[in-house]
């Protein structure tokens, strides 16, 4: 469930942020902000579904998923294929996220 929540949250955050990008950088209508704000609210809710005890760790681990999802957005929505440096960077971030989530912690 946590992995699904992370990827759904990433999609919601990217879509919400893109609505602001479209409005301010692509000269789209301010009406783009309405679904964008709703999407950002959904993003915040979805992160509460992640099964980690502390919010800070939830957000830190989310960073790796966000980076991977952003590169997918770059490729699928913007038509720019990520290069090897993007892939290496995303892999490093996902390894870091996995360490944060699954590290053995006492107490």
Jmol script that loads the backbone (N, CA, C; Angstrom):
load data "model"
ATOM      1  N   UNK A   1       0.827  -1.206   0.000  1.00  0.00           N
ATOM      2  CA  UNK A   1       0.000   0.000   0.000  1.00  0.00           C
ATOM      3  C   UNK A   1       0.863   1.258   0.000  1.00  0.00           C
ATOM      4  N   UNK A   2       1.981   1.239   0.749  1.00  0.00           N
ATOM      5  CA  UNK A   2       2.825   2.420   0.830  1.00  0.00           C
ATOM      6  C   UNK A   2       3.433   2.782  -0.520  1.00  0.00           C
ATOM      7  N   UNK A   3       3.876   1.780  -1.266  1.00  0.00           N
ATOM      8  CA  UNK A   3       4.479   2.055  -2.575  1.00  0.00           C
ATOM      9  C   UNK A   3       3.442   2.688  -3.492  1.00  0.00           C
ATOM     10  N   UNK A   4       2.242   2.157  -3.495  1.00  0.00           N
ATOM     11  CA  UNK A   4       1.166   2.720  -4.314  1.00  0.00           C
ATOM     12  C   UNK A   4       0.848   4.148  -3.869  1.00  0.00           C
ATOM     13  N   UNK A   5       0.783   4.374  -2.560  1.00  0.00           N
ATOM     14  CA  UNK A   5       0.512   5.722  -2.045  1.00  0.00           C
ATOM     15  C   UNK A   5       1.606   6.688  -2.469  1.00  0.00           C
ATOM     16  N   UNK A   6       2.861   6.244  -2.412  1.00  0.00           N
ATOM     17  CA  UNK A   6       3.967   7.101  -2.830  1.00  0.00           C
ATOM     18  C   UNK A   6       3.840   7.500  -4.305  1.00  0.00           C
ATOM     19  N   UNK A   7       3.593   6.539  -5.180  1.00  0.00           N
ATOM     20  CA  UNK A   7       3.515   6.858  -6.605  1.00  0.00           C
ATOM     21  C   UNK A   7       2.267   7.681  -6.936  1.00  0.00           C
ATOM     22  N   UNK A   8       1.163   7.418  -6.263  1.00  0.00           N
ATOM     23  CA  UNK A   8      -0.041   8.228  -6.469  1.00  0.00           C
ATOM     24  C   UNK A   8       0.195   9.657  -5.971  1.00  0.00           C
ATOM     25  N   UNK A   9       0.870   9.787  -4.841  1.00  0.00           N
ATOM     26  CA  UNK A   9       1.192  11.116  -4.307  1.00  0.00           C
ATOM     27  C   UNK A   9       2.098  11.875  -5.271  1.00  0.00           C
ATOM     28  N   UNK A  10       3.071  11.177  -5.837  1.00  0.00           N
ATOM     29  CA  UNK A  10       3.976  11.826  -6.786  1.00  0.00           C
ATOM     30  C   UNK A  10       3.216  12.338  -8.010  1.00  0.00           C
ATOM     31  N   UNK A  11       2.332  11.517  -8.544  1.00  0.00           N
ATOM     32  CA  UNK A  11       1.535  11.944  -9.690  1.00  0.00           C
ATOM     33  C   UNK A  11       0.684  13.160  -9.334  1.00  0.00           C
ATOM     34  N   UNK A  12       0.065  13.125  -8.157  1.00  0.00           N
ATOM     35  CA  UNK A  12      -0.777  14.249  -7.734  1.00  0.00           C
ATOM     36  C   UNK A  12       0.059  15.515  -7.537  1.00  0.00           C
ATOM     37  N   UNK A  13       1.244  15.379  -6.948  1.00  0.00           N
ATOM     38  CA  UNK A  13       2.082  16.562  -6.734  1.00  0.00           C
ATOM     39  C   UNK A  13       2.586  17.131  -8.055  1.00  0.00           C
ATOM     40  N   UNK A  14       3.055  16.273  -8.925  1.00  0.00           N
ATOM     41  CA  UNK A  14       3.570  16.747 -10.211  1.00  0.00           C
ATOM     42  C   UNK A  14       2.456  17.412 -11.020  1.00  0.00           C
ATOM     43  N   UNK A  15       1.290  16.811 -11.047  1.00  0.00           N
ATOM     44  CA  UNK A  15       0.170  17.411 -11.779  1.00  0.00           C
ATOM     45  C   UNK A  15      -0.218  18.760 -11.176  1.00  0.00           C
ATOM     46  N   UNK A  16      -0.252  18.832  -9.853  1.00  0.00           N
ATOM     47  CA  UNK A  16      -0.591  20.092  -9.199  1.00  0.00           C
ATOM     48  C   UNK A  16       0.438  21.174  -9.464  1.00  0.00           C
ATOM     49  N   UNK A  17       1.704  20.820  -9.365  1.00  0.00           N
ATOM     50  CA  UNK A  17       2.759  21.800  -9.640  1.00  0.00           C
ATOM     51  C   UNK A  17       2.776  22.193 -11.112  1.00  0.00           C
ATOM     52  N   UNK A  18       2.492  21.227 -11.986  1.00  0.00           N
ATOM     53  CA  UNK A  18       2.473  21.543 -13.413  1.00  0.00           C
ATOM     54  C   UNK A  18       1.364  22.541 -13.746  1.00  0.00           C
ATOM     55  N   UNK A  19       0.263  22.508 -12.999  1.00  0.00           N
ATOM     56  CA  UNK A  19      -0.803  23.472 -13.274  1.00  0.00           C
ATOM     57  C   UNK A  19      -0.300  24.900 -13.047  1.00  0.00           C
ATOM     58  N   UNK A  20       0.522  25.089 -12.017  1.00  0.00           N
ATOM     59  CA  UNK A  20       1.101  26.412 -11.778  1.00  0.00           C
ATOM     60  C   UNK A  20       2.120  26.757 -12.874  1.00  0.00           C
ATOM     61  N   UNK A  21       2.916  25.768 -13.272  1.00  0.00           N
ATOM     62  CA  UNK A  21       3.880  25.954 -14.354  1.00  0.00           C
ATOM     63  C   UNK A  21       3.151  26.377 -15.631  1.00  0.00           C
ATOM     64  N   UNK A  22       2.064  25.671 -15.934  1.00  0.00           N
ATOM     65  CA  UNK A  22       1.306  25.976 -17.151  1.00  0.00           C
ATOM     66  C   UNK A  22       0.738  27.387 -17.090  1.00  0.00           C
ATOM     67  N   UNK A  23       0.227  27.774 -15.946  1.00  0.00           N
ATOM     68  CA  UNK A  23      -0.357  29.106 -15.796  1.00  0.00           C
ATOM     69  C   UNK A  23       0.710  30.191 -15.930  1.00  0.00           C
ATOM     70  N   UNK A  24       1.830  30.028 -15.210  1.00  0.00           N
ATOM     71  CA  UNK A  24       2.830  31.084 -15.155  1.00  0.00           C
ATOM     72  C   UNK A  24       3.847  31.045 -16.297  1.00  0.00           C
ATOM     73  N   UNK A  25       4.172  29.875 -16.780  1.00  0.00           N
ATOM     74  CA  UNK A  25       5.238  29.774 -17.781  1.00  0.00           C
ATOM     75  C   UNK A  25       4.722  29.484 -19.187  1.00  0.00           C
ATOM     76  N   UNK A  26       3.536  28.899 -19.285  1.00  0.00           N
ATOM     77  CA  UNK A  26       2.988  28.554 -20.593  1.00  0.00           C
ATOM     78  C   UNK A  26       1.779  29.411 -20.964  1.00  0.00           C
ATOM     79  N   UNK A  27       1.507  30.432 -20.157  1.00  0.00           N
ATOM     80  CA  UNK A  27       0.415  31.379 -20.405  1.00  0.00           C
ATOM     81  C   UNK A  27      -0.956  30.724 -20.520  1.00  0.00           C
ATOM     82  N   UNK A  28      -1.194  29.698 -19.710  1.00  0.00           N
ATOM     83  CA  UNK A  28      -2.510  29.067 -19.669  1.00  0.00           C
ATOM     84  C   UNK A  28      -3.428  29.882 -18.751  1.00  0.00           C
ATOM     85  N   UNK A  29      -4.687  29.586 -18.816  1.00  0.00           N
ATOM     86  CA  UNK A  29      -5.696  30.263 -18.014  1.00  0.00           C
ATOM     87  C   UNK A  29      -5.460  30.025 -16.520  1.00  0.00           C
ATOM     88  N   UNK A  30      -5.787  31.010 -15.691  1.00  0.00           N
ATOM     89  CA  UNK A  30      -5.707  30.794 -14.237  1.00  0.00           C
ATOM     90  C   UNK A  30      -6.625  29.665 -13.762  1.00  0.00           C
ATOM     91  N   UNK A  31      -7.577  29.276 -14.582  1.00  0.00           N
ATOM     92  CA  UNK A  31      -8.465  28.168 -14.215  1.00  0.00           C
ATOM     93  C   UNK A  31      -7.695  26.852 -14.079  1.00  0.00           C
ATOM     94  N   UNK A  32      -6.507  26.788 -14.656  1.00  0.00           N
ATOM     95  CA  UNK A  32      -5.659  25.602 -14.475  1.00  0.00           C
ATOM     96  C   UNK A  32      -5.315  25.396 -13.002  1.00  0.00           C
ATOM     97  N   UNK A  33      -5.395  26.458 -12.220  1.00  0.00           N
ATOM     98  CA  UNK A  33      -5.044  26.352 -10.800  1.00  0.00           C
ATOM     99  C   UNK A  33      -6.085  25.589  -9.983  1.00  0.00           C
ATOM    100  N   UNK A  34      -7.321  25.588 -10.421  1.00  0.00           N
ATOM    101  CA  UNK A  34      -8.377  24.915  -9.647  1.00  0.00           C
ATOM    102  C   UNK A  34      -8.093  23.412  -9.513  1.00  0.00           C
ATOM    103  N   UNK A  35      -7.929  22.682 -10.610  1.00  0.00           N
ATOM    104  CA  UNK A  35      -7.586  21.264 -10.428  1.00  0.00           C
ATOM    105  C   UNK A  35      -6.188  21.084  -9.840  1.00  0.00           C
ATOM    106  N   UNK A  36      -5.307  22.046 -10.087  1.00  0.00           N
ATOM    107  CA  UNK A  36      -3.964  21.957  -9.538  1.00  0.00           C
ATOM    108  C   UNK A  36      -3.959  22.001  -8.021  1.00  0.00           C
ATOM    109  N   UNK A  37      -4.724  22.899  -7.453  1.00  0.00           N
ATOM    110  CA  UNK A  37      -4.810  22.993  -5.991  1.00  0.00           C
ATOM    111  C   UNK A  37      -5.466  21.741  -5.419  1.00  0.00           C
ATOM    112  N   UNK A  38      -6.496  21.254  -6.075  1.00  0.00           N
ATOM    113  CA  UNK A  38      -7.131  20.006  -5.621  1.00  0.00           C
ATOM    114  C   UNK A  38      -6.136  18.854  -5.679  1.00  0.00           C
ATOM    115  N   UNK A  39      -5.334  18.819  -6.701  1.00  0.00           N
ATOM    116  CA  UNK A  39      -4.338  17.768  -6.844  1.00  0.00           C
ATOM    117  C   UNK A  39      -3.280  17.851  -5.737  1.00  0.00           C
ATOM    118  N   UNK A  40      -2.881  19.062  -5.371  1.00  0.00           N
ATOM    119  CA  UNK A  40      -1.906  19.220  -4.290  1.00  0.00           C
ATOM    120  C   UNK A  40      -2.499  18.806  -2.946  1.00  0.00           C
ATOM    121  N   UNK A  41      -3.783  19.049  -2.742  1.00  0.00           N
ATOM    122  CA  UNK A  41      -4.450  18.580  -1.518  1.00  0.00           C
ATOM    123  C   UNK A  41      -4.487  17.051  -1.496  1.00  0.00           C
ATOM    124  N   UNK A  42      -4.772  16.439  -2.632  1.00  0.00           N
ATOM    125  CA  UNK A  42      -4.770  14.978  -2.733  1.00  0.00           C
ATOM    126  C   UNK A  42      -3.374  14.438  -2.437  1.00  0.00           C
ATOM    127  N   UNK A  43      -2.355  15.082  -2.958  1.00  0.00           N
ATOM    128  CA  UNK A  43      -0.972  14.698  -2.690  1.00  0.00           C
ATOM    129  C   UNK A  43      -0.700  14.638  -1.184  1.00  0.00           C
ATOM    130  N   UNK A  44      -1.073  15.687  -0.473  1.00  0.00           N
ATOM    131  CA  UNK A  44      -0.829  15.730   0.973  1.00  0.00           C
ATOM    132  C   UNK A  44      -1.569  14.600   1.682  1.00  0.00           C
ATOM    133  N   UNK A  45      -2.802  14.355   1.291  1.00  0.00           N
ATOM    134  CA  UNK A  45      -3.572  13.262   1.891  1.00  0.00           C
ATOM    135  C   UNK A  45      -2.918  11.908   1.628  1.00  0.00           C
ATOM    136  N   UNK A  46      -2.498  11.685   0.398  1.00  0.00           N
ATOM    137  CA  UNK A  46      -1.929  10.380   0.039  1.00  0.00           C
ATOM    138  C   UNK A  46      -0.669  10.059   0.842  1.00  0.00           C
ATOM    139  N   UNK A  47       0.120  11.072   1.173  1.00  0.00           N
ATOM    140  CA  UNK A  47       1.307  10.794   1.982  1.00  0.00           C
ATOM    141  C   UNK A  47       0.951  10.322   3.388  1.00  0.00           C
ATOM    142  N   UNK A  48      -0.241  10.673   3.870  1.00  0.00           N
ATOM    143  CA  UNK A  48      -0.638  10.195   5.201  1.00  0.00           C
ATOM    144  C   UNK A  48      -0.958   8.697   5.192  1.00  0.00           C
ATOM    145  N   UNK A  49      -1.114   8.112   4.011  1.00  0.00           N
ATOM    146  CA  UNK A  49      -1.429   6.681   3.899  1.00  0.00           C
ATOM    147  C   UNK A  49      -0.184   5.795   3.954  1.00  0.00           C
ATOM    148  N   UNK A  50       0.987   6.407   3.881  1.00  0.00           N
ATOM    149  CA  UNK A  50       2.238   5.644   3.919  1.00  0.00           C
ATOM    150  C   UNK A  50       2.443   5.097   5.323  1.00  0.00           C
ATOM    151  N   UNK A  51       2.829   3.831   5.385  1.00  0.00           N
ATOM    152  CA  UNK A  51       2.938   3.140   6.667  1.00  0.00           C
ATOM    153  C   UNK A  51       4.337   3.303   7.293  1.00  0.00           C
ATOM    154  N   UNK A  52       4.665   4.530   7.654  1.00  0.00           N
ATOM    155  CA  UNK A  52       5.859   4.815   8.443  1.00  0.00           C
ATOM    156  C   UNK A  52       5.425   5.603   9.675  1.00  0.00           C
ATOM    157  N   UNK A  53       6.149   5.434  10.746  1.00  0.00           N
ATOM    158  CA  UNK A  53       5.719   6.039  12.005  1.00  0.00           C
ATOM    159  C   UNK A  53       5.923   7.553  12.039  1.00  0.00           C
ATOM    160  N   UNK A  54       6.957   8.048  11.392  1.00  0.00           N
ATOM    161  CA  UNK A  54       7.286   9.467  11.505  1.00  0.00           C
ATOM    162  C   UNK A  54       7.137  10.180  10.165  1.00  0.00           C
ATOM    163  N   UNK A  55       6.539  11.345  10.207  1.00  0.00           N
ATOM    164  CA  UNK A  55       6.300  12.117   8.984  1.00  0.00           C
ATOM    165  C   UNK A  55       7.598  12.459   8.270  1.00  0.00           C
ATOM    166  N   UNK A  56       8.624  12.837   9.008  1.00  0.00           N
ATOM    167  CA  UNK A  56       9.887  13.221   8.390  1.00  0.00           C
ATOM    168  C   UNK A  56      10.493  12.110   7.554  1.00  0.00           C
ATOM    169  N   UNK A  57      10.435  10.882   8.046  1.00  0.00           N
ATOM    170  CA  UNK A  57      10.951   9.753   7.266  1.00  0.00           C
ATOM    171  C   UNK A  57      10.058   9.474   6.062  1.00  0.00           C
ATOM    172  N   UNK A  58       8.779   9.636   6.245  1.00  0.00           N
ATOM    173  CA  UNK A  58       7.853   9.454   5.126  1.00  0.00           C
ATOM    174  C   UNK A  58       8.196  10.426   4.008  1.00  0.00           C
ATOM    175  N   UNK A  59       8.416  11.693   4.354  1.00  0.00           N
ATOM    176  CA  UNK A  59       8.715  12.713   3.349  1.00  0.00           C
ATOM    177  C   UNK A  59      10.093  12.501   2.737  1.00  0.00           C
ATOM    178  N   UNK A  60      11.052  12.110   3.550  1.00  0.00           N
ATOM    179  CA  UNK A  60      12.411  11.890   3.044  1.00  0.00           C
ATOM    180  C   UNK A  60      12.438  10.747   2.036  1.00  0.00           C
ATOM    181  N   UNK A  61      11.800   9.639   2.380  1.00  0.00           N
ATOM    182  CA  UNK A  61      11.770   8.494   1.463  1.00  0.00           C
ATOM    183  C   UNK A  61      10.971   8.827   0.202  1.00  0.00           C
ATOM    184  N   UNK A  62       9.962   9.644   0.345  1.00  0.00           N
ATOM    185  CA  UNK A  62       9.155  10.059  -0.799  1.00  0.00           C
ATOM    186  C   UNK A  62      10.008  10.771  -1.851  1.00  0.00           C
ATOM    187  N   UNK A  63      11.043  11.447  -1.412  1.00  0.00           N
ATOM    188  CA  UNK A  63      11.897  12.186  -2.342  1.00  0.00           C
ATOM    189  C   UNK A  63      12.411  11.324  -3.485  1.00  0.00           C
ATOM    190  N   UNK A  64      12.823  10.105  -3.189  1.00  0.00           N
ATOM    191  CA  UNK A  64      13.315   9.212  -4.235  1.00  0.00           C
ATOM    192  C   UNK A  64      12.232   8.853  -5.236  1.00  0.00           C
ATOM    193  N   UNK A  65      11.048   8.576  -4.733  1.00  0.00           N
ATOM    194  CA  UNK A  65       9.922   8.236  -5.608  1.00  0.00           C
ATOM    195  C   UNK A  65       9.540   9.448  -6.459  1.00  0.00           C
ATOM    196  N   UNK A  66       9.570  10.626  -5.852  1.00  0.00           N
ATOM    197  CA  UNK A  66       9.245  11.856  -6.575  1.00  0.00           C
ATOM    198  C   UNK A  66      10.213  12.089  -7.737  1.00  0.00           C
ATOM    199  N   UNK A  67      11.486  11.876  -7.480  1.00  0.00           N
ATOM    200  CA  UNK A  67      12.490  12.076  -8.524  1.00  0.00           C
ATOM    201  C   UNK A  67      12.259  11.115  -9.689  1.00  0.00           C
ATOM    202  N   UNK A  68      12.036   9.844  -9.386  1.00  0.00           N
ATOM    203  CA  UNK A  68      11.758   8.872 -10.438  1.00  0.00           C
ATOM    204  C   UNK A  68      10.494   9.259 -11.212  1.00  0.00           C
ATOM    205  N   UNK A  69       9.457   9.644 -10.493  1.00  0.00           N
ATOM    206  CA  UNK A  69       8.194  10.025 -11.137  1.00  0.00           C
ATOM    207  C   UNK A  69       8.343  11.286 -11.983  1.00  0.00           C
ATOM    208  N   UNK A  70       9.159  12.223 -11.524  1.00  0.00           N
ATOM    209  CA  UNK A  70       9.397  13.449 -12.291  1.00  0.00           C
ATOM    210  C   UNK A  70      10.091  13.145 -13.609  1.00  0.00           C
ATOM    211  N   UNK A  71      11.008  12.202 -13.582  1.00  0.00           N
ATOM    212  CA  UNK A  71      11.681  11.815 -14.817  1.00  0.00           C
ATOM    213  C   UNK A  71      10.725  11.086 -15.762  1.00  0.00           C
ATOM    214  N   UNK A  72       9.811  10.309 -15.190  1.00  0.00           N
ATOM    215  CA  UNK A  72       8.777   9.679 -16.025  1.00  0.00           C
ATOM    216  C   UNK A  72       7.885  10.749 -16.657  1.00  0.00           C
ATOM    217  N   UNK A  73       7.533  11.779 -15.881  1.00  0.00           N
ATOM    218  CA  UNK A  73       6.739  12.897 -16.403  1.00  0.00           C
ATOM    219  C   UNK A  73       7.497  13.588 -17.535  1.00  0.00           C
ATOM    220  N   UNK A  74       8.795  13.827 -17.319  1.00  0.00           N
ATOM    221  CA  UNK A  74       9.634  14.453 -18.335  1.00  0.00           C
ATOM    222  C   UNK A  74       9.524  13.700 -19.655  1.00  0.00           C
ATOM    223  N   UNK A  75       9.572  12.385 -19.562  1.00  0.00           N
ATOM    224  CA  UNK A  75       9.554  11.547 -20.756  1.00  0.00           C
ATOM    225  C   UNK A  75       8.155  11.451 -21.363  1.00  0.00           C
ATOM    226  N   UNK A  76       7.158  11.119 -20.533  1.00  0.00           N
ATOM    227  CA  UNK A  76       5.823  10.841 -21.043  1.00  0.00           C
ATOM    228  C   UNK A  76       5.008  12.091 -21.352  1.00  0.00           C
ATOM    229  N   UNK A  77       5.119  13.120 -20.527  1.00  0.00           N
ATOM    230  CA  UNK A  77       4.296  14.315 -20.721  1.00  0.00           C
ATOM    231  C   UNK A  77       5.000  15.391 -21.541  1.00  0.00           C
ATOM    232  N   UNK A  78       6.335  15.465 -21.396  1.00  0.00           N
ATOM    233  CA  UNK A  78       7.060  16.535 -22.078  1.00  0.00           C
ATOM    234  C   UNK A  78       7.841  16.047 -23.293  1.00  0.00           C
ATOM    235  N   UNK A  79       7.890  14.737 -23.472  1.00  0.00           N
ATOM    236  CA  UNK A  79       8.540  14.184 -24.652  1.00  0.00           C
ATOM    237  C   UNK A  79      10.055  14.253 -24.650  1.00  0.00           C
ATOM    238  N   UNK A  80      10.657  14.409 -23.472  1.00  0.00           N
ATOM    239  CA  UNK A  80      12.114  14.462 -23.363  1.00  0.00           C
ATOM    240  C   UNK A  80      12.577  13.198 -22.648  1.00  0.00           C
ATOM    241  N   UNK A  81      13.345  12.391 -23.346  1.00  0.00           N
ATOM    242  CA  UNK A  81      13.798  11.129 -22.755  1.00  0.00           C
ATOM    243  C   UNK A  81      14.922  11.399 -21.754  1.00  0.00           C
ATOM    244  N   UNK A  82      14.788  10.870 -20.525  1.00  0.00           N
ATOM    245  CA  UNK A  82      15.857  11.037 -19.538  1.00  0.00           C
ATOM    246  C   UNK A  82      17.162  10.413 -20.047  1.00  0.00           C
ATOM    247  N   UNK A  83      18.283  11.047 -19.717  1.00  0.00           N
ATOM    248  CA  UNK A  83      19.568  10.509 -20.140  1.00  0.00           C
ATOM    249  C   UNK A  83      20.162   9.619 -19.046  1.00  0.00           C
ATOM    250  N   UNK A  84      21.340   9.109 -19.295  1.00  0.00           N
ATOM    251  CA  UNK A  84      21.946   8.179 -18.337  1.00  0.00           C
ATOM    252  C   UNK A  84      22.210   8.842 -16.992  1.00  0.00           C
ATOM    253  N   UNK A  85      22.509  10.139 -16.995  1.00  0.00           N
ATOM    254  CA  UNK A  85      22.758  10.823 -15.725  1.00  0.00           C
ATOM    255  C   UNK A  85      21.470  10.949 -14.913  1.00  0.00           C
ATOM    256  N   UNK A  86      20.369  11.173 -15.594  1.00  0.00           N
ATOM    257  CA  UNK A  86      19.067  11.174 -14.918  1.00  0.00           C
ATOM    258  C   UNK A  86      18.808   9.810 -14.285  1.00  0.00           C
ATOM    259  N   UNK A  87      19.084   8.763 -15.045  1.00  0.00           N
ATOM    260  CA  UNK A  87      18.846   7.400 -14.553  1.00  0.00           C
ATOM    261  C   UNK A  87      19.750   7.055 -13.376  1.00  0.00           C
ATOM    262  N   UNK A  88      21.008   7.424 -13.474  1.00  0.00           N
ATOM    263  CA  UNK A  88      21.936   7.166 -12.362  1.00  0.00           C
ATOM    264  C   UNK A  88      21.495   7.936 -11.122  1.00  0.00           C
ATOM    265  N   UNK A  89      21.146   9.194 -11.288  1.00  0.00           N
ATOM    266  CA  UNK A  89      20.699  10.005 -10.159  1.00  0.00           C
ATOM    267  C   UNK A  89      19.446   9.450  -9.504  1.00  0.00           C
ATOM    268  N   UNK A  90      18.489   9.031 -10.317  1.00  0.00           N
ATOM    269  CA  UNK A  90      17.251   8.461  -9.773  1.00  0.00           C
ATOM    270  C   UNK A  90      17.538   7.162  -9.025  1.00  0.00           C
ATOM    271  N   UNK A  91      18.446   6.355  -9.543  1.00  0.00           N
ATOM    272  CA  UNK A  91      18.796   5.101  -8.880  1.00  0.00           C
ATOM    273  C   UNK A  91      19.424   5.369  -7.521  1.00  0.00           C
ATOM    274  N   UNK A  92      20.335   6.319  -7.459  1.00  0.00           N
ATOM    275  CA  UNK A  92      20.966   6.682  -6.182  1.00  0.00           C
ATOM    276  C   UNK A  92      19.903   7.151  -5.182  1.00  0.00           C
ATOM    277  N   UNK A  93      18.979   7.959  -5.654  1.00  0.00           N
ATOM    278  CA  UNK A  93      17.924   8.467  -4.768  1.00  0.00           C
ATOM    279  C   UNK A  93      17.004   7.358  -4.272  1.00  0.00           C
ATOM    280  N   UNK A  94      16.668   6.410  -5.150  1.00  0.00           N
ATOM    281  CA  UNK A  94      15.815   5.289  -4.739  1.00  0.00           C
ATOM    282  C   UNK A  94      16.531   4.388  -3.736  1.00  0.00           C
ATOM    283  N   UNK A  95      17.825   4.204  -3.911  1.00  0.00           N
ATOM    284  CA  UNK A  95      18.584   3.430  -2.927  1.00  0.00           C
ATOM    285  C   UNK A  95      18.541   4.148  -1.580  1.00  0.00           C
ATOM    286  N   UNK A  96      18.723   5.448  -1.592  1.00  0.00           N
ATOM    287  CA  UNK A  96      18.630   6.219  -0.356  1.00  0.00           C
ATOM    288  C   UNK A  96      17.260   6.120   0.291  1.00  0.00           C
ATOM    289  N   UNK A  97      16.209   6.187  -0.524  1.00  0.00           N
ATOM    290  CA  UNK A  97      14.845   6.063   0.009  1.00  0.00           C
ATOM    291  C   UNK A  97      14.634   4.686   0.625  1.00  0.00           C
ATOM    292  N   UNK A  98      15.150   3.645  -0.026  1.00  0.00           N
ATOM    293  CA  UNK A  98      15.009   2.277   0.504  1.00  0.00           C
ATOM    294  C   UNK A  98      15.725   2.137   1.838  1.00  0.00           C
ATOM    295  N   UNK A  99      16.890   2.744   1.956  1.00  0.00           N
ATOM    296  CA  UNK A  99      17.616   2.696   3.228  1.00  0.00           C
ATOM    297  C   UNK A  99      16.804   3.368   4.324  1.00  0.00           C
ATOM    298  N   UNK A 100      16.213   4.509   4.021  1.00  0.00           N
ATOM    299  CA  UNK A 100      15.405   5.229   5.016  1.00  0.00           C
ATOM    300  C   UNK A 100      14.207   4.390   5.451  1.00  0.00           C
ATOM    301  N   UNK A 101      13.538   3.756   4.513  1.00  0.00           N
ATOM    302  CA  UNK A 101      12.324   2.997   4.823  1.00  0.00           C
ATOM    303  C   UNK A 101      12.618   1.686   5.533  1.00  0.00           C
ATOM    304  N   UNK A 102      13.610   0.949   5.059  1.00  0.00           N
ATOM    305  CA  UNK A 102      13.809  -0.416   5.549  1.00  0.00           C
ATOM    306  C   UNK A 102      15.007  -0.601   6.473  1.00  0.00           C
ATOM    307  N   UNK A 103      15.633   0.479   6.892  1.00  0.00           N
ATOM    308  CA  UNK A 103      16.781   0.330   7.802  1.00  0.00           C
ATOM    309  C   UNK A 103      16.330  -0.277   9.125  1.00  0.00           C
ATOM    310  N   UNK A 104      17.140  -1.190   9.661  1.00  0.00           N
ATOM    311  CA  UNK A 104      16.787  -1.758  10.975  1.00  0.00           C
ATOM    312  C   UNK A 104      17.013  -0.711  12.063  1.00  0.00           C
ATOM    313  N   UNK A 105      15.969  -0.426  12.790  1.00  0.00           N
ATOM    314  CA  UNK A 105      16.058   0.562  13.857  1.00  0.00           C
ATOM    315  C   UNK A 105      15.614  -0.087  15.165  1.00  0.00           C
ATOM    316  N   UNK A 106      16.334   0.185  16.182  1.00  0.00           N
ATOM    317  CA  UNK A 106      15.932  -0.318  17.504  1.00  0.00           C
ATOM    318  C   UNK A 106      14.906   0.597  18.136  1.00  0.00           C
ATOM    319  N   UNK A 107      14.079   0.013  18.959  1.00  0.00           N
ATOM    320  CA  UNK A 107      13.123   0.772  19.767  1.00  0.00           C
ATOM    321  C   UNK A 107      12.152   1.494  18.975  1.00  0.00           C
TER     322      UNK A 107
END
end "model"
wireframe off; spacefill off
backbone 0.3
color backbone group
